[in-house]
């Protein structure tokens, strides 16, 4: 709550630094998609531009932690 706004759908978890509900096309976000049991795709994007994209098998993966830290370091908007 102090660092991120979190949104969900059936298979997706989205972290952002948005103040308002919903995301504009130009806002940075980290999406975690569940592909299968223990199979996740994580994408850090700024609008339509992808910065990083990984497949991981554990949500305790260092790649996810680093992407969350990167997002945390961006401006709140």
PEBEL-V707908 format. One record per run of one state. SS is the DSSP state (A for helix, B for strand, O for the rest). FROM is the first residue (numbers start at 0). TO is the last residue. Records with the same first field share a line. If there is no record, write none. Layout:
# PEBEL-V707908
SS->FROM-TO + FROM-TO
This chain:
# PEBEL-V707908
O->0-3 + 8-10 + 16-26 + 36-37 + 46-47 + 56-60 + 72-76
B->4-7 + 11-15 + 27-35 + 38-45 + 48-55
A->61-71
